[in-house]
Amino acid sequence: MNKSELIEVIAKQADLSKAQVTSALKCYHETVSSTLAAGERVEILGFGTFSVAERSERPGRNPKTGEALVIKAKKVVKFKPGKELSTNL
């Protein structure tokens, strides 16, 4: 399912316009992104938890040349599914 399909399904189920759903979804994305950027967790009961983790610097290889290189440290988003989401799969 892509974003436009998700908007269409939510609009039908909630009896809202696509513009309203698009606006709400945009607000949701911005809120989750800014909260994670601040280093905080986002917990949605029954769905799951988004958090930020630091991935340390590590050795790697260029797949084309086989040359050794160092992959820089970076922050990544992690998602842990909630109990309700896990049992519905």
Secondary structure, 3 states (H helix, E strand, C coil): CCHHHHHHHHHHHHCCCHHHHHHHHHHHHHHHHHHHHCCCCEEECCCEEEEEEEECCEEEECCCCCCEEEECCEEEEEEEECHHHHHCC
